[in-house]
């Protein structure tokens, strides 16, 4: 299993922006070049922390 790669703040902001515009987790994953599960996990964490777009 490969080591976990940390997402940059740019990726996180892009993820929030795309999710707010109605883009699916699968499409976000393709655009950012990361796994769909990573997108879903990070969107859940952002929601739990009360983060949404616009910041």
mmCIF entry with sequence, helices, sheets and N, C-alpha, C, O atoms, coordinates in Angstrom:
data_MODEL
# 
_entry.id   MODEL 
# 
_entity.id                         1 
_entity.type                       polymer 
_entity.pdbx_number_of_molecules   1 
# 
_entity_poly.entity_id                      1 
_entity_poly.type                           'polypeptide(L)' 
_entity_poly.nstd_linkage                   no 
_entity_poly.nstd_monomer                   no 
_entity_poly.pdbx_seq_one_letter_code       
;(UNK)(UNK)(UNK)(UNK)(UNK)(UNK)(UNK)(UNK)(UNK)(UNK)(UNK)(UNK)(UNK)(UNK)(UNK)(UNK)
(UNK)(UNK)(UNK)(UNK)(UNK)(UNK)(UNK)(UNK)(UNK)(UNK)(UNK)(UNK)(UNK)(UNK)(UNK)(UNK)
(UNK)(UNK)(UNK)(UNK)(UNK)(UNK)(UNK)(UNK)(UNK)(UNK)(UNK)(UNK)(UNK)(UNK)(UNK)(UNK)
(UNK)(UNK)(UNK)(UNK)(UNK)(UNK)(UNK)
;
_entity_poly.pdbx_seq_one_letter_code_can   XXXXXXXXXXXXXXXXXXXXXXXXXXXXXXXXXXXXXXXXXXXXXXXXXXXXXXX 
_entity_poly.pdbx_strand_id                 A 
# 
loop_
_entity_poly_seq.entity_id 
_entity_poly_seq.num 
_entity_poly_seq.mon_id 
_entity_poly_seq.hetero 
1 1  UNK n 
1 2  UNK n 
1 3  UNK n 
1 4  UNK n 
1 5  UNK n 
1 6  UNK n 
1 7  UNK n 
1 8  UNK n 
1 9  UNK n 
1 10 UNK n 
1 11 UNK n 
1 12 UNK n 
1 13 UNK n 
1 14 UNK n 
1 15 UNK n 
1 16 UNK n 
1 17 UNK n 
1 18 UNK n 
1 19 UNK n 
1 20 UNK n 
1 21 UNK n 
1 22 UNK n 
1 23 UNK n 
1 24 UNK n 
1 25 UNK n 
1 26 UNK n 
1 27 UNK n 
1 28 UNK n 
1 29 UNK n 
1 30 UNK n 
1 31 UNK n 
1 32 UNK n 
1 33 UNK n 
1 34 UNK n 
1 35 UNK n 
1 36 UNK n 
1 37 UNK n 
1 38 UNK n 
1 39 UNK n 
1 40 UNK n 
1 41 UNK n 
1 42 UNK n 
1 43 UNK n 
1 44 UNK n 
1 45 UNK n 
1 46 UNK n 
1 47 UNK n 
1 48 UNK n 
1 49 UNK n 
1 50 UNK n 
1 51 UNK n 
1 52 UNK n 
1 53 UNK n 
1 54 UNK n 
1 55 UNK n 
# 
_struct_asym.id          A 
_struct_asym.entity_id   1 
# 
loop_
_struct_conf.conf_type_id 
_struct_conf.id 
_struct_conf.pdbx_PDB_helix_id 
_struct_conf.beg_label_comp_id 
_struct_conf.beg_label_asym_id 
_struct_conf.beg_label_seq_id 
_struct_conf.pdbx_beg_PDB_ins_code 
_struct_conf.end_label_comp_id 
_struct_conf.end_label_asym_id 
_struct_conf.end_label_seq_id 
_struct_conf.pdbx_end_PDB_ins_code 
_struct_conf.beg_auth_comp_id 
_struct_conf.beg_auth_asym_id 
_struct_conf.beg_auth_seq_id 
_struct_conf.end_auth_comp_id 
_struct_conf.end_auth_asym_id 
_struct_conf.end_auth_seq_id 
_struct_conf.pdbx_PDB_helix_class 
_struct_conf.details 
_struct_conf.pdbx_PDB_helix_length 
HELX_P HELX_P1 AA1 UNK A 9  ? UNK A 20 ? UNK A 9  UNK A 20 1 ? 12 
HELX_P HELX_P2 AA2 UNK A 25 ? UNK A 32 ? UNK A 25 UNK A 32 1 ? 8  
HELX_P HELX_P3 AA3 UNK A 36 ? UNK A 48 ? UNK A 36 UNK A 48 1 ? 13 
# 
_struct_conf_type.id          HELX_P 
_struct_conf_type.criteria    ? 
_struct_conf_type.reference   ? 
# 
loop_
_atom_site.group_PDB 
_atom_site.id 
_atom_site.type_symbol 
_atom_site.label_atom_id 
_atom_site.label_alt_id 
_atom_site.label_comp_id 
_atom_site.label_asym_id 
_atom_site.label_entity_id 
_atom_site.label_seq_id 
_atom_site.pdbx_PDB_ins_code 
_atom_site.Cartn_x 
_atom_site.Cartn_y 
_atom_site.Cartn_z 
_atom_site.occupancy 
_atom_site.B_iso_or_equiv 
_atom_site.pdbx_formal_charge 
_atom_site.auth_seq_id 
_atom_site.auth_comp_id 
_atom_site.auth_asym_id 
_atom_site.auth_atom_id 
_atom_site.pdbx_PDB_model_num 
ATOM 1   N N  . UNK A 1 1  ? 0.841   -1.174 0.000   1.00 0.00 ? 1  UNK A N  1 
ATOM 2   C CA . UNK A 1 1  ? 0.000   0.000  0.000   1.00 0.00 ? 1  UNK A CA 1 
ATOM 3   C C  . UNK A 1 1  ? 0.888   1.241  0.000   1.00 0.00 ? 1  UNK A C  1 
ATOM 4   O O  . UNK A 1 1  ? 1.782   1.361  0.838   1.00 0.00 ? 1  UNK A O  1 
ATOM 5   N N  . UNK A 1 2  ? 0.649   2.172  -0.939  1.00 0.00 ? 2  UNK A N  1 
ATOM 6   C CA . UNK A 1 2  ? 1.496   3.369  -1.008  1.00 0.00 ? 2  UNK A CA 1 
ATOM 7   C C  . UNK A 1 2  ? 1.260   4.297  0.183   1.00 0.00 ? 2  UNK A C  1 
ATOM 8   O O  . UNK A 1 2  ? 0.195   4.286  0.801   1.00 0.00 ? 2  UNK A O  1 
ATOM 9   N N  . UNK A 1 3  ? 2.266   5.087  0.484   1.00 0.00 ? 3  UNK A N  1 
ATOM 10  C CA . UNK A 1 3  ? 2.143   6.046  1.574   1.00 0.00 ? 3  UNK A CA 1 
ATOM 11  C C  . UNK A 1 3  ? 1.114   7.101  1.200   1.00 0.00 ? 3  UNK A C  1 
ATOM 12  O O  . UNK A 1 3  ? 0.960   7.450  0.030   1.00 0.00 ? 3  UNK A O  1 
ATOM 13  N N  . UNK A 1 4  ? 0.410   7.604  2.211   1.00 0.00 ? 4  UNK A N  1 
ATOM 14  C CA . UNK A 1 4  ? -0.592  8.627  1.951   1.00 0.00 ? 4  UNK A CA 1 
ATOM 15  C C  . UNK A 1 4  ? 0.075   9.925  1.550   1.00 0.00 ? 4  UNK A C  1 
ATOM 16  O O  . UNK A 1 4  ? 1.042   10.367 2.170   1.00 0.00 ? 4  UNK A O  1 
ATOM 17  N N  . UNK A 1 5  ? -0.458  10.522 0.506   1.00 0.00 ? 5  UNK A N  1 
ATOM 18  C CA . UNK A 1 5  ? 0.041   11.799 0.024   1.00 0.00 ? 5  UNK A CA 1 
ATOM 19  C C  . UNK A 1 5  ? -0.899  12.882 0.540   1.00 0.00 ? 5  UNK A C  1 
ATOM 20  O O  . UNK A 1 5  ? -2.117  12.770 0.404   1.00 0.00 ? 5  UNK A O  1 
ATOM 21  N N  . UNK A 1 6  ? -0.339  13.911 1.121   1.00 0.00 ? 6  UNK A N  1 
ATOM 22  C CA . UNK A 1 6  ? -1.160  14.994 1.656   1.00 0.00 ? 6  UNK A CA 1 
ATOM 23  C C  . UNK A 1 6  ? -1.658  15.876 0.522   1.00 0.00 ? 6  UNK A C  1 
ATOM 24  O O  . UNK A 1 6  ? -0.938  16.136 -0.442  1.00 0.00 ? 6  UNK A O  1 
ATOM 25  N N  . UNK A 1 7  ? -2.896  16.332 0.649   1.00 0.00 ? 7  UNK A N  1 
ATOM 26  C CA . UNK A 1 7  ? -3.450  17.223 -0.359  1.00 0.00 ? 7  UNK A CA 1 
ATOM 27  C C  . UNK A 1 7  ? -3.013  18.654 -0.078  1.00 0.00 ? 7  UNK A C  1 
ATOM 28  O O  . UNK A 1 7  ? -2.868  19.066 1.073   1.00 0.00 ? 7  UNK A O  1 
ATOM 29  N N  . UNK A 1 8  ? -2.812  19.386 -1.140  1.00 0.00 ? 8  UNK A N  1 
ATOM 30  C CA . UNK A 1 8  ? -2.442  20.788 -0.984  1.00 0.00 ? 8  UNK A CA 1 
ATOM 31  C C  . UNK A 1 8  ? -3.705  21.606 -0.700  1.00 0.00 ? 8  UNK A C  1 
ATOM 32  O O  . UNK A 1 8  ? -4.822  21.158 -0.962  1.00 0.00 ? 8  UNK A O  1 
ATOM 33  N N  . UNK A 1 9  ? -3.510  22.791 -0.170  1.00 0.00 ? 9  UNK A N  1 
ATOM 34  C CA . UNK A 1 9  ? -4.640  23.684 0.086   1.00 0.00 ? 9  UNK A CA 1 
ATOM 35  C C  . UNK A 1 9  ? -5.351  24.024 -1.218  1.00 0.00 ? 9  UNK A C  1 
ATOM 36  O O  . UNK A 1 9  ? -6.569  24.201 -1.237  1.00 0.00 ? 9  UNK A O  1 
ATOM 37  N N  . UNK A 1 10 ? -4.605  24.114 -2.287  1.00 0.00 ? 10 UNK A N  1 
ATOM 38  C CA . UNK A 1 10 ? -5.206  24.399 -3.598  1.00 0.00 ? 10 UNK A CA 1 
ATOM 39  C C  . UNK A 1 10 ? -6.177  23.293 -3.989  1.00 0.00 ? 10 UNK A C  1 
ATOM 40  O O  . UNK A 1 10 ? -7.270  23.572 -4.480  1.00 0.00 ? 10 UNK A O  1 
ATOM 41  N N  . UNK A 1 11 ? -5.780  22.027 -3.772  1.00 0.00 ? 11 UNK A N  1 
ATOM 42  C CA . UNK A 1 11 ? -6.668  20.904 -4.072  1.00 0.00 ? 11 UNK A CA 1 
ATOM 43  C C  . UNK A 1 11 ? -7.917  20.951 -3.209  1.00 0.00 ? 11 UNK A C  1 
ATOM 44  O O  . UNK A 1 11 ? -9.024  20.722 -3.696  1.00 0.00 ? 11 UNK A O  1 
ATOM 45  N N  . UNK A 1 12 ? -7.741  21.246 -1.926  1.00 0.00 ? 12 UNK A N  1 
ATOM 46  C CA . UNK A 1 12 ? -8.890  21.284 -1.025  1.00 0.00 ? 12 UNK A CA 1 
ATOM 47  C C  . UNK A 1 12 ? -9.872  22.388 -1.427  1.00 0.00 ? 12 UNK A C  1 
ATOM 48  O O  . UNK A 1 12 ? -11.085 22.178 -1.406  1.00 0.00 ? 12 UNK A O  1 
ATOM 49  N N  . UNK A 1 13 ? -9.349  23.561 -1.791  1.00 0.00 ? 13 UNK A N  1 
ATOM 50  C CA . UNK A 1 13 ? -10.225 24.644 -2.194  1.00 0.00 ? 13 UNK A CA 1 
ATOM 51  C C  . UNK A 1 13 ? -10.939 24.323 -3.500  1.00 0.00 ? 13 UNK A C  1 
ATOM 52  O O  . UNK A 1 13 ? -12.127 24.605 -3.661  1.00 0.00 ? 13 UNK A O  1 
ATOM 53  N N  . UNK A 1 14 ? -10.199 23.730 -4.425  1.00 0.00 ? 14 UNK A N  1 
ATOM 54  C CA . UNK A 1 14 ? -10.805 23.336 -5.697  1.00 0.00 ? 14 UNK A CA 1 
ATOM 55  C C  . UNK A 1 14 ? -11.894 22.301 -5.472  1.00 0.00 ? 14 UNK A C  1 
ATOM 56  O O  . UNK A 1 14 ? -12.943 22.342 -6.115  1.00 0.00 ? 14 UNK A O  1 
ATOM 57  N N  . UNK A 1 15 ? -11.641 21.370 -4.554  1.00 0.00 ? 15 UNK A N  1 
ATOM 58  C CA . UNK A 1 15 ? -12.606 20.327 -4.229  1.00 0.00 ? 15 UNK A CA 1 
ATOM 59  C C  . UNK A 1 15 ? -13.894 20.953 -3.678  1.00 0.00 ? 15 UNK A C  1 
ATOM 60  O O  . UNK A 1 15 ? -14.989 20.573 -4.093  1.00 0.00 ? 15 UNK A O  1 
ATOM 61  N N  . UNK A 1 16 ? -13.771 21.895 -2.762  1.00 0.00 ? 16 UNK A N  1 
ATOM 62  C CA . UNK A 1 16 ? -14.941 22.563 -2.198  1.00 0.00 ? 16 UNK A CA 1 
ATOM 63  C C  . UNK A 1 16 ? -15.694 23.363 -3.260  1.00 0.00 ? 16 UNK A C  1 
ATOM 64  O O  . UNK A 1 16 ? -16.925 23.358 -3.292  1.00 0.00 ? 16 UNK A O  1 
ATOM 65  N N  . UNK A 1 17 ? -14.955 24.043 -4.120  1.00 0.00 ? 17 UNK A N  1 
ATOM 66  C CA . UNK A 1 17 ? -15.581 24.840 -5.173  1.00 0.00 ? 17 UNK A CA 1 
ATOM 67  C C  . UNK A 1 17 ? -16.362 23.962 -6.140  1.00 0.00 ? 17 UNK A C  1 
ATOM 68  O O  . UNK A 1 17 ? -17.499 24.270 -6.497  1.00 0.00 ? 17 UNK A O  1 
ATOM 69  N N  . UNK A 1 18 ? -15.739 22.866 -6.559  1.00 0.00 ? 18 UNK A N  1 
ATOM 70  C CA . UNK A 1 18 ? -16.404 21.965 -7.503  1.00 0.00 ? 18 UNK A CA 1 
ATOM 71  C C  . UNK A 1 18 ? -17.619 21.291 -6.869  1.00 0.00 ? 18 UNK A C  1 
ATOM 72  O O  . UNK A 1 18 ? -18.652 21.134 -7.520  1.00 0.00 ? 18 UNK A O  1 
ATOM 73  N N  . UNK A 1 19 ? -17.501 20.895 -5.615  1.00 0.00 ? 19 UNK A N  1 
ATOM 74  C CA . UNK A 1 19 ? -18.618 20.250 -4.926  1.00 0.00 ? 19 UNK A CA 1 
ATOM 75  C C  . UNK A 1 19 ? -19.787 21.227 -4.781  1.00 0.00 ? 19 UNK A C  1 
ATOM 76  O O  . UNK A 1 19 ? -20.945 20.836 -4.924  1.00 0.00 ? 19 UNK A O  1 
ATOM 77  N N  . UNK A 1 20 ? -19.488 22.489 -4.498  1.00 0.00 ? 20 UNK A N  1 
ATOM 78  C CA . UNK A 1 20 ? -20.543 23.492 -4.344  1.00 0.00 ? 20 UNK A CA 1 
ATOM 79  C C  . UNK A 1 20 ? -21.261 23.761 -5.661  1.00 0.00 ? 20 UNK A C  1 
ATOM 80  O O  . UNK A 1 20 ? -22.429 24.149 -5.668  1.00 0.00 ? 20 UNK A O  1 
ATOM 81  N N  . UNK A 1 21 ? -20.567 23.556 -6.770  1.00 0.00 ? 21 UNK A N  1 
ATOM 82  C CA . UNK A 1 21 ? -21.186 23.789 -8.077  1.00 0.00 ? 21 UNK A CA 1 
ATOM 83  C C  . UNK A 1 21 ? -21.953 22.564 -8.576  1.00 0.00 ? 21 UNK A C  1 
ATOM 84  O O  . UNK A 1 21 ? -22.511 22.584 -9.673  1.00 0.00 ? 21 UNK A O  1 
ATOM 85  N N  . UNK A 1 22 ? -21.979 21.495 -7.768  1.00 0.00 ? 22 UNK A N  1 
ATOM 86  C CA . UNK A 1 22 ? -22.769 20.318 -8.130  1.00 0.00 ? 22 UNK A CA 1 
ATOM 87  C C  . UNK A 1 22 ? -22.006 19.220 -8.841  1.00 0.00 ? 22 UNK A C  1 
ATOM 88  O O  . UNK A 1 22 ? -22.611 18.270 -9.337  1.00 0.00 ? 22 UNK A O  1 
ATOM 89  N N  . UNK A 1 23 ? -20.699 19.330 -8.901  1.00 0.00 ? 23 UNK A N  1 
ATOM 90  C CA . UNK A 1 23 ? -19.874 18.315 -9.554  1.00 0.00 ? 23 UNK A CA 1 
ATOM 91  C C  . UNK A 1 23 ? -19.826 17.055 -8.679  1.00 0.00 ? 23 UNK A C  1 
ATOM 92  O O  . UNK A 1 23 ? -19.713 17.152 -7.457  1.00 0.00 ? 23 UNK A O  1 
ATOM 93  N N  . UNK A 1 24 ? -19.910 15.887 -9.297  1.00 0.00 ? 24 UNK A N  1 
ATOM 94  C CA . UNK A 1 24 ? -19.904 14.633 -8.542  1.00 0.00 ? 24 UNK A CA 1 
ATOM 95  C C  . UNK A 1 24 ? -18.505 14.328 -8.000  1.00 0.00 ? 24 UNK A C  1 
ATOM 96  O O  . UNK A 1 24 ? -17.502 14.852 -8.484  1.00 0.00 ? 24 UNK A O  1 
ATOM 97  N N  . UNK A 1 25 ? -18.469 13.470 -6.987  1.00 0.00 ? 25 UNK A N  1 
ATOM 98  C CA . UNK A 1 25 ? -17.189 13.074 -6.397  1.00 0.00 ? 25 UNK A CA 1 
ATOM 99  C C  . UNK A 1 25 ? -16.287 12.402 -7.427  1.00 0.00 ? 25 UNK A C  1 
ATOM 100 O O  . UNK A 1 25 ? -15.070 12.590 -7.417  1.00 0.00 ? 25 UNK A O  1 
ATOM 101 N N  . UNK A 1 26 ? -16.881 11.635 -8.297  1.00 0.00 ? 26 UNK A N  1 
ATOM 102 C CA . UNK A 1 26 ? -16.105 10.951 -9.334  1.00 0.00 ? 26 UNK A CA 1 
ATOM 103 C C  . UNK A 1 26 ? -15.460 11.945 -10.295 1.00 0.00 ? 26 UNK A C  1 
ATOM 104 O O  . UNK A 1 26 ? -14.290 11.804 -10.651 1.00 0.00 ? 26 UNK A O  1 
ATOM 105 N N  . UNK A 1 27 ? -16.221 12.942 -10.708 1.00 0.00 ? 27 UNK A N  1 
ATOM 106 C CA . UNK A 1 27 ? -15.678 13.959 -11.618 1.00 0.00 ? 27 UNK A CA 1 
ATOM 107 C C  . UNK A 1 27 ? -14.604 14.798 -10.941 1.00 0.00 ? 27 UNK A C  1 
ATOM 108 O O  . UNK A 1 27 ? -13.599 15.141 -11.564 1.00 0.00 ? 27 UNK A O  1 
ATOM 109 N N  . UNK A 1 28 ? -14.811 15.130 -9.670  1.00 0.00 ? 28 UNK A N  1 
ATOM 110 C CA . UNK A 1 28 ? -13.808 15.890 -8.915  1.00 0.00 ? 28 UNK A CA 1 
ATOM 111 C C  . UNK A 1 28 ? -12.514 15.093 -8.835  1.00 0.00 ? 28 UNK A C  1 
ATOM 112 O O  . UNK A 1 28 ? -11.428 15.646 -9.007  1.00 0.00 ? 28 UNK A O  1 
ATOM 113 N N  . UNK A 1 29 ? -12.629 13.798 -8.574  1.00 0.00 ? 29 UNK A N  1 
ATOM 114 C CA . UNK A 1 29 ? -11.454 12.938 -8.472  1.00 0.00 ? 29 UNK A CA 1 
ATOM 115 C C  . UNK A 1 29 ? -10.672 12.917 -9.786  1.00 0.00 ? 29 UNK A C  1 
ATOM 116 O O  . UNK A 1 29 ? -9.441  12.958 -9.777  1.00 0.00 ? 29 UNK A O  1 
ATOM 117 N N  . UNK A 1 30 ? -11.371 12.856 -10.897 1.00 0.00 ? 30 UNK A N  1 
ATOM 118 C CA . UNK A 1 30 ? -10.711 12.844 -12.202 1.00 0.00 ? 30 UNK A CA 1 
ATOM 119 C C  . UNK A 1 30 ? -9.990  14.167 -12.451 1.00 0.00 ? 30 UNK A C  1 
ATOM 120 O O  . UNK A 1 30 ? -8.845  14.184 -12.903 1.00 0.00 ? 30 UNK A O  1 
ATOM 121 N N  . UNK A 1 31 ? -10.668 15.272 -12.153 1.00 0.00 ? 31 UNK A N  1 
ATOM 122 C CA . UNK A 1 31 ? -10.081 16.598 -12.379 1.00 0.00 ? 31 UNK A CA 1 
ATOM 123 C C  . UNK A 1 31 ? -8.818  16.783 -11.539 1.00 0.00 ? 31 UNK A C  1 
ATOM 124 O O  . UNK A 1 31 ? -7.813  17.294 -12.033 1.00 0.00 ? 31 UNK A O  1 
ATOM 125 N N  . UNK A 1 32 ? -8.865  16.369 -10.273 1.00 0.00 ? 32 UNK A N  1 
ATOM 126 C CA . UNK A 1 32 ? -7.742  16.574 -9.368  1.00 0.00 ? 32 UNK A CA 1 
ATOM 127 C C  . UNK A 1 32 ? -6.699  15.457 -9.429  1.00 0.00 ? 32 UNK A C  1 
ATOM 128 O O  . UNK A 1 32 ? -5.593  15.615 -8.912  1.00 0.00 ? 32 UNK A O  1 
ATOM 129 N N  . UNK A 1 33 ? -7.039  14.341 -10.051 1.00 0.00 ? 33 UNK A N  1 
ATOM 130 C CA . UNK A 1 33 ? -6.096  13.229 -10.158 1.00 0.00 ? 33 UNK A CA 1 
ATOM 131 C C  . UNK A 1 33 ? -5.901  12.488 -8.856  1.00 0.00 ? 33 UNK A C  1 
ATOM 132 O O  . UNK A 1 33 ? -4.799  12.032 -8.550  1.00 0.00 ? 33 UNK A O  1 
ATOM 133 N N  . UNK A 1 34 ? -6.994  12.364 -8.073  1.00 0.00 ? 34 UNK A N  1 
ATOM 134 C CA . UNK A 1 34 ? -6.933  11.645 -6.792  1.00 0.00 ? 34 UNK A CA 1 
ATOM 135 C C  . UNK A 1 34 ? -8.059  10.630 -6.750  1.00 0.00 ? 34 UNK A C  1 
ATOM 136 O O  . UNK A 1 34 ? -8.912  10.608 -7.637  1.00 0.00 ? 34 UNK A O  1 
ATOM 137 N N  . UNK A 1 35 ? -8.068  9.795  -5.732  1.00 0.00 ? 35 UNK A N  1 
ATOM 138 C CA . UNK A 1 35 ? -9.088  8.759  -5.608  1.00 0.00 ? 35 UNK A CA 1 
ATOM 139 C C  . UNK A 1 35 ? -10.431 9.353  -5.190  1.00 0.00 ? 35 UNK A C  1 
ATOM 140 O O  . UNK A 1 35 ? -10.481 10.342 -4.459  1.00 0.00 ? 35 UNK A O  1 
ATOM 141 N N  . UNK A 1 36 ? -11.516 8.742  -5.657  1.00 0.00 ? 36 UNK A N  1 
ATOM 142 C CA . UNK A 1 36 ? -12.863 9.182  -5.307  1.00 0.00 ? 36 UNK A CA 1 
ATOM 143 C C  . UNK A 1 36 ? -13.094 9.105  -3.810  1.00 0.00 ? 36 UNK A C  1 
ATOM 144 O O  . UNK A 1 36 ? -13.753 9.974  -3.239  1.00 0.00 ? 36 UNK A O  1 
ATOM 145 N N  . UNK A 1 37 ? -12.559 8.078  -3.167  1.00 0.00 ? 37 UNK A N  1 
ATOM 146 C CA . UNK A 1 37 ? -12.728 7.938  -1.723  1.00 0.00 ? 37 UNK A CA 1 
ATOM 147 C C  . UNK A 1 37 ? -12.032 9.076  -0.966  1.00 0.00 ? 37 UNK A C  1 
ATOM 148 O O  . UNK A 1 37 ? -12.503 9.506  0.086   1.00 0.00 ? 37 UNK A O  1 
ATOM 149 N N  . UNK A 1 38 ? -10.923 9.554  -1.503  1.00 0.00 ? 38 UNK A N  1 
ATOM 150 C CA . UNK A 1 38 ? -10.223 10.693 -0.901  1.00 0.00 ? 38 UNK A CA 1 
ATOM 151 C C  . UNK A 1 38 ? -11.092 11.935 -0.975  1.00 0.00 ? 38 UNK A C  1 
ATOM 152 O O  . UNK A 1 38 ? -11.169 12.705 -0.018  1.00 0.00 ? 38 UNK A O  1 
ATOM 153 N N  . UNK A 1 39 ? -11.741 12.129 -2.107  1.00 0.00 ? 39 UNK A N  1 
ATOM 154 C CA . UNK A 1 39 ? -12.642 13.272 -2.275  1.00 0.00 ? 39 UNK A CA 1 
ATOM 155 C C  . UNK A 1 39 ? -13.782 13.174 -1.272  1.00 0.00 ? 39 UNK A C  1 
ATOM 156 O O  . UNK A 1 39 ? -14.093 14.147 -0.585  1.00 0.00 ? 39 UNK A O  1 
ATOM 157 N N  . UNK A 1 40 ? -14.404 12.009 -1.186  1.00 0.00 ? 40 UNK A N  1 
ATOM 158 C CA . UNK A 1 40 ? -15.529 11.833 -0.280  1.00 0.00 ? 40 UNK A CA 1 
ATOM 159 C C  . UNK A 1 40 ? -15.113 12.050 1.175   1.00 0.00 ? 40 UNK A C  1 
ATOM 160 O O  . UNK A 1 40 ? -15.821 12.718 1.928   1.00 0.00 ? 40 UNK A O  1 
ATOM 161 N N  . UNK A 1 41 ? -13.983 11.495 1.570   1.00 0.00 ? 41 UNK A N  1 
ATOM 162 C CA . UNK A 1 41 ? -13.502 11.659 2.948   1.00 0.00 ? 41 UNK A CA 1 
ATOM 163 C C  . UNK A 1 41 ? -13.255 13.119 3.275   1.00 0.00 ? 41 UNK A C  1 
ATOM 164 O O  . UNK A 1 41 ? -13.656 13.596 4.336   1.00 0.00 ? 41 UNK A O  1 
ATOM 165 N N  . UNK A 1 42 ? -12.602 13.829 2.377   1.00 0.00 ? 42 UNK A N  1 
ATOM 166 C CA . UNK A 1 42 ? -12.279 15.228 2.629   1.00 0.00 ? 42 UNK A CA 1 
ATOM 167 C C  . UNK A 1 42 ? -13.512 16.117 2.610   1.00 0.00 ? 42 UNK A C  1 
ATOM 168 O O  . UNK A 1 42 ? -13.570 17.091 3.360   1.00 0.00 ? 42 UNK A O  1 
ATOM 169 N N  . UNK A 1 43 ? -14.494 15.814 1.779   1.00 0.00 ? 43 UNK A N  1 
ATOM 170 C CA . UNK A 1 43 ? -15.730 16.588 1.782   1.00 0.00 ? 43 UNK A CA 1 
ATOM 171 C C  . UNK A 1 43 ? -16.512 16.358 3.071   1.00 0.00 ? 43 UNK A C  1 
ATOM 172 O O  . UNK A 1 43 ? -17.139 17.280 3.593   1.00 0.00 ? 43 UNK A O  1 
ATOM 173 N N  . UNK A 1 44 ? -16.477 15.130 3.584   1.00 0.00 ? 44 UNK A N  1 
ATOM 174 C CA . UNK A 1 44 ? -17.132 14.847 4.864   1.00 0.00 ? 44 UNK A CA 1 
ATOM 175 C C  . UNK A 1 44 ? -16.433 15.578 6.004   1.00 0.00 ? 44 UNK A C  1 
ATOM 176 O O  . UNK A 1 44 ? -17.094 16.120 6.889   1.00 0.00 ? 44 UNK A O  1 
ATOM 177 N N  . UNK A 1 45 ? -15.116 15.597 5.990   1.00 0.00 ? 45 UNK A N  1 
ATOM 178 C CA . UNK A 1 45 ? -14.361 16.313 7.017   1.00 0.00 ? 45 UNK A CA 1 
ATOM 179 C C  . UNK A 1 45 ? -14.647 17.810 6.965   1.00 0.00 ? 45 UNK A C  1 
ATOM 180 O O  . UNK A 1 45 ? -14.795 18.457 8.002   1.00 0.00 ? 45 UNK A O  1 
ATOM 181 N N  . UNK A 1 46 ? -14.725 18.353 5.758   1.00 0.00 ? 46 UNK A N  1 
ATOM 182 C CA . UNK A 1 46 ? -14.997 19.784 5.606   1.00 0.00 ? 46 UNK A CA 1 
ATOM 183 C C  . UNK A 1 46 ? -16.396 20.107 6.137   1.00 0.00 ? 46 UNK A C  1 
ATOM 184 O O  . UNK A 1 46 ? -16.584 21.122 6.808   1.00 0.00 ? 46 UNK A O  1 
ATOM 185 N N  . UNK A 1 47 ? -17.366 19.258 5.843   1.00 0.00 ? 47 UNK A N  1 
ATOM 186 C CA . UNK A 1 47 ? -18.734 19.481 6.325   1.00 0.00 ? 47 UNK A CA 1 
ATOM 187 C C  . UNK A 1 47 ? -18.781 19.410 7.850   1.00 0.00 ? 47 UNK A C  1 
ATOM 188 O O  . UNK A 1 47 ? -19.464 20.211 8.488   1.00 0.00 ? 47 UNK A O  1 
ATOM 189 N N  . UNK A 1 48 ? -18.063 18.461 8.431   1.00 0.00 ? 48 UNK A N  1 
ATOM 190 C CA . UNK A 1 48 ? -18.032 18.333 9.892   1.00 0.00 ? 48 UNK A CA 1 
ATOM 191 C C  . UNK A 1 48 ? -17.389 19.553 10.548  1.00 0.00 ? 48 UNK A C  1 
ATOM 192 O O  . UNK A 1 48 ? -17.740 19.934 11.664  1.00 0.00 ? 48 UNK A O  1 
ATOM 193 N N  . UNK A 1 49 ? -16.443 20.154 9.833   1.00 0.00 ? 49 UNK A N  1 
ATOM 194 C CA . UNK A 1 49 ? -15.751 21.350 10.361  1.00 0.00 ? 49 UNK A CA 1 
ATOM 195 C C  . UNK A 1 49 ? -16.516 22.630 10.043  1.00 0.00 ? 49 UNK A C  1 
ATOM 196 O O  . UNK A 1 49 ? -16.121 23.713 10.477  1.00 0.00 ? 49 UNK A O  1 
ATOM 197 N N  . UNK A 1 50 ? -17.606 22.513 9.290   1.00 0.00 ? 50 UNK A N  1 
ATOM 198 C CA . UNK A 1 50 ? -18.418 23.685 8.947   1.00 0.00 ? 50 UNK A CA 1 
ATOM 199 C C  . UNK A 1 50 ? -17.860 24.493 7.786   1.00 0.00 ? 50 UNK A C  1 
ATOM 200 O O  . UNK A 1 50 ? -18.211 25.662 7.622   1.00 0.00 ? 50 UNK A O  1 
ATOM 201 N N  . UNK A 1 51 ? -17.002 23.891 6.983   1.00 0.00 ? 51 UNK A N  1 
ATOM 202 C CA . UNK A 1 51 ? -16.448 24.591 5.825   1.00 0.00 ? 51 UNK A CA 1 
ATOM 203 C C  . UNK A 1 51 ? -17.320 24.380 4.604   1.00 0.00 ? 51 UNK A C  1 
ATOM 204 O O  . UNK A 1 51 ? -17.793 23.272 4.353   1.00 0.00 ? 51 UNK A O  1 
ATOM 205 N N  . UNK A 1 52 ? -17.531 25.435 3.851   1.00 0.00 ? 52 UNK A N  1 
ATOM 206 C CA . UNK A 1 52 ? -18.233 25.336 2.578   1.00 0.00 ? 52 UNK A CA 1 
ATOM 207 C C  . UNK A 1 52 ? -17.711 26.420 1.658   1.00 0.00 ? 52 UNK A C  1 
ATOM 208 O O  . UNK A 1 52 ? -16.894 27.249 2.059   1.00 0.00 ? 52 UNK A O  1 
ATOM 209 N N  . UNK A 1 53 ? -18.187 26.411 0.419   1.00 0.00 ? 53 UNK A N  1 
ATOM 210 C CA . UNK A 1 53 ? -17.706 27.395 -0.540  1.00 0.00 ? 53 UNK A CA 1 
ATOM 211 C C  . UNK A 1 53 ? -18.757 28.461 -0.707  1.00 0.00 ? 53 UNK A C  1 
ATOM 212 O O  . UNK A 1 53 ? -19.928 28.090 -0.787  1.00 0.00 ? 53 UNK A O  1 
ATOM 213 N N  . UNK A 1 54 ? -18.469 29.735 -0.766  1.00 0.00 ? 54 UNK A N  1 
ATOM 214 C CA . UNK A 1 54 ? -17.138 30.336 -0.644  1.00 0.00 ? 54 UNK A CA 1 
ATOM 215 C C  . UNK A 1 54 ? -16.660 30.355 0.799   1.00 0.00 ? 54 UNK A C  1 
ATOM 216 O O  . UNK A 1 54 ? -17.451 30.417 1.740   1.00 0.00 ? 54 UNK A O  1 
ATOM 217 N N  . UNK A 1 55 ? -15.358 30.299 0.943   1.00 0.00 ? 55 UNK A N  1 
ATOM 218 C CA . UNK A 1 55 ? -14.767 30.239 2.284   1.00 0.00 ? 55 UNK A CA 1 
ATOM 219 C C  . UNK A 1 55 ? -15.001 31.500 2.988   1.00 0.00 ? 55 UNK A C  1 
ATOM 220 O O  . UNK A 1 55 ? -14.582 31.654 4.135   1.00 0.00 ? 55 UNK A O  1 
# 
